[in-house]
């Protein structure tokens, strides 16, 4: 049976998210995503690094664009021990076009479109829309979740300051 948890407001409607609501202290589940060159990448391939998983409904929207640009700016101060992935269910073509236009250099934008492997494992899948809800996870070098924020409404941005503070405390 699929686990479901709290609602996410999308388009003035409340939607149920599929998957568990992950919490601080949980082991981060492995998953596979598609890069914008269509190669697959797994979460486990980043073992030993601190990871920020920035989840967005669609990179082509104002708030998702702002979220990805903000983490790209923050990345420079965090150093090479931190990997930042923006994850959406957008097609890799759209992600590649957006990245080229936005000049994103430090954040890797990855797609969950093909298999929806990430969304249900992290409790961010809006199944009927085939979108991911907005969320941010910070995972330490030992694959333990140190921060999890499920943003309750599609138009709201995550708490960037807390994310950066948690990451800095792990360096």
Buried (B, 14 or more C-beta within 10 A) or exposed (E): EEEBBEBBBBEEEEBBBBBBBBEEEBEBBBBBBBBBEEEEBEBEEBEEEBBBBBBBBBBBBEBBBEBBBBBBEBBEEBEEEBBBBBBBBBBBEBBBBBBEEBEBEBBBBBBBBBEBBBBBBBBBBBBEBEBBBBBBBBBBBEBEBBBBBBBEBBEEEBBBEEBBEBBEEBE
